[in-house]
Amino acid sequence: MHILVCIKQVPGTTNVQIDPEKGTLKREGVEAVINPFDEYAIEEAVRLKERIGGTVTVITMGPPQAESALREAISRGADNAILVGDRAFAGADTWATSYALSSAIKTIKDFGVIICGKQATDGDTAQVGPSVAEMLDIPHIAYVKKIEEISETSMKVERMMEDGYDLIETPVPCLITVVKEINTPRVPSLRGKMAAKKAVITQLNAQTINADTTKTGLAGSPTQVKKIFTPPQRQGGEKFTGEPQDIAAELVKKLLSSGIIN
């Protein structure tokens, strides 16, 4: 089975900074890492390969430096990697990103399962995985915590819910997004690191994936982020002391004066 893994390179969670002038995330000079949730997707794909055989291909949309994330994925056990990069993709929202990724996947054709992390830490929308599935017109299941059974034609999984889990069966090909409870990602091996250094990364652009550039990048994004800002630091609260009836009266007075109640 050919297993695809969609990953994203994001700023290291301890190094996220906001440009006060532009109101955007600072990416230049900031350490970039594989989206933490995508590490579980890579690991699960490699485990499936070890379990049933096949090939794992990791794919990402991003600038040239995103190649480092792909090489790390290979060091963790992936076989191949694809970088979908083009200036026409810059500034894409989740819809335009999903369009570019699904267009690239359509050129691959012979895939069985697509695995994604449940969401990216820099956007937290959890939209790209399901959107890619919709654009490919294949079934998708979110928040998968365990793959019970899998074959060339079907798969049975546990989907995590607040009060337990659902057991769902789906035909293959399909797409799943996974949660961190599904496994423990392995540390890259020395052999894996050597393979990653030698690996040839397949490069795809808007032309090679037959993308309609009116649907890519900032121009093709239905939603646009106007500004990102750091919330103001919380101020200390006010403490009331005294008798209960006096505290209640003072609290009501405060709420009335602030307009919270009338």
Residue pairs with C-beta under 8 A, 6 or more apart in sequence:
1 48
1 52
1 53
1 54
1 55
1 112
1 113
1 150
1 152
1 172
2 54
2 55
2 57
2 108
2 110
2 111
2 112
3 45
3 48
3 49
3 54
3 55
3 56
3 57
3 111
3 112
3 113
3 114
3 115
4 45
4 56
4 57
4 58
4 59
4 105
4 108
4 111
4 113
4 114
4 115
5 38
5 41
5 42
5 45
5 56
5 57
5 58
5 59
5 73
5 78
5 114
5 115
5 116
6 38
6 41
6 59
6 60
6 101
6 114
6 115
6 116
6 128
6 129
6 132
7 34
7 35
7 38
7 41
7 42
7 58
7 59
7 60
7 69
7 70
7 73
7 116
7 117
8 34
8 35
8 38
8 60
8 61
8 62
8 69
8 117
8 120
8 122
8 128
9 32
9 33
9 34
9 35
9 60
9 62
9 65
9 66
9 68
9 69
10 32
10 33
10 34
10 35
10 120
10 121
10 122
11 25
11 26
11 27
11 30
11 31
11 32
11 33
11 122
12 30
12 31
12 32
12 33
13 36
13 121
15 30
15 31
16 25
16 30
16 122
17 25
17 26
17 30
18 24
18 25
18 26
18 228
18 229
18 230
19 25
19 26
23 226
23 227
23 228
23 229
24 225
24 227
24 228
25 122
25 228
32 65
32 66
32 68
32 69
33 69
34 42
34 69
34 72
34 73
35 117
35 120
35 121
35 122
36 117
36 121
36 180
37 117
37 118
37 119
37 120
37 121
37 178
37 179
37 180
38 116
38 117
38 120
39 76
39 117
39 185
40 117
40 178
40 179
40 180
40 182
40 183
40 185
41 115
41 116
41 117
41 177
41 178
42 56
42 58
42 73
42 76
42 77
42 78
42 185
43 76
43 77
43 183
43 184
43 185
43 186
44 115
44 147
44 178
44 182
44 183
45 56
45 58
45 77
45 78
45 113
45 115
46 56
46 76
46 77
46 78
46 186
47 183
48 54
48 56
48 113
48 147
48 150
49 55
49 56
49 77
49 79
51 150
52 150
52 151
54 112
55 79
55 80
56 77
56 78
56 79
56 80
57 78
57 79
57 80
57 81
57 82
57 108
57 111
58 70
58 73
58 74
58 78
58 80
58 81
58 82
59 81
59 82
59 83
59 84
59 101
59 104
59 105
60 66
60 69
60 70
60 81
60 82
60 83
60 84
61 84
61 85
61 89
61 92
61 97
61 100
61 101
61 104
62 69
62 83
62 84
62 85
63 85
64 83
64 85
66 83
66 85
67 81
67 83
67 201
70 81
70 82
70 83
70 201
71 81
71 196
71 197
71 199
71 201
72 188
72 196
73 81
74 80
74 81
74 192
74 195
74 196
74 199
75 188
75 189
75 192
75 193
75 195
75 196
76 185
76 186
76 188
76 192
77 186
77 192
80 199
80 202
81 199
81 201
81 202
82 104
82 108
82 201
82 202
82 203
82 204
83 201
83 202
83 203
83 204
84 100
84 101
84 104
84 204
84 205
84 209
85 203
85 204
85 205
86 205
86 206
86 211
86 216
87 217
88 205
88 206
88 211
88 213
88 216
88 217
89 96
89 97
89 100
89 206
89 216
89 217
90 217
90 218
91 217
91 218
91 221
91 224
92 100
92 216
92 217
92 218
92 220
92 221
93 221
93 222
93 223
93 224
93 225
94 123
94 125
94 127
94 128
94 131
94 223
95 127
95 131
95 220
95 221
95 222
95 223
96 215
96 216
96 217
96 218
96 220
96 221
97 128
98 127
98 128
98 131
98 132
98 134
98 135
99 135
99 211
99 215
99 216
99 220
100 206
100 209
100 211
100 216
101 128
101 132
102 131
102 132
102 135
102 136
103 209
103 210
103 211
104 204
104 209
105 111
105 114
105 132
105 136
106 136
106 209
107 204
107 208
107 209
107 210
111 173
112 152
112 172
112 173
113 150
113 155
113 172
113 173
113 174
113 175
113 176
114 129
114 132
114 133
114 136
114 138
114 173
114 174
114 175
114 176
115 175
115 176
115 177
115 178
116 128
116 129
116 132
116 175
116 176
116 177
116 178
117 129
117 177
117 178
118 126
118 129
118 142
118 143
118 177
118 178
118 179
119 125
119 126
119 177
120 128
126 142
126 177
129 140
129 142
129 175
129 176
129 177
130 140
130 142
130 175
130 177
132 175
133 139
133 140
133 174
133 175
134 140
136 173
136 175
138 173
138 174
138 175
139 170
139 171
139 174
139 175
140 174
140 175
140 176
140 177
141 157
141 159
141 168
141 170
141 174
141 175
141 176
141 177
142 159
142 176
142 177
143 159
143 160
143 161
143 177
143 178
143 179
144 157
144 158
144 159
144 160
144 176
144 177
144 178
144 179
144 182
145 158
145 159
145 160
145 165
145 178
145 179
145 181
145 182
146 157
146 158
146 165
146 182
147 155
147 156
147 157
147 176
147 182
148 156
148 157
148 158
148 167
149 155
149 156
150 156
150 172
151 172
152 172
153 171
153 172
154 169
154 170
154 171
154 172
155 169
155 170
155 172
155 174
155 176
156 167
156 168
156 169
156 170
157 167
157 168
157 170
157 176
158 165
158 166
158 167
158 168
159 165
159 166
159 167
159 168
160 179
160 181
188 196
206 213
206 216
212 220
213 219
213 220
214 220
218 224
238 254
240 247
240 250
240 251
241 247
242 250
252 261
255 261
256 262
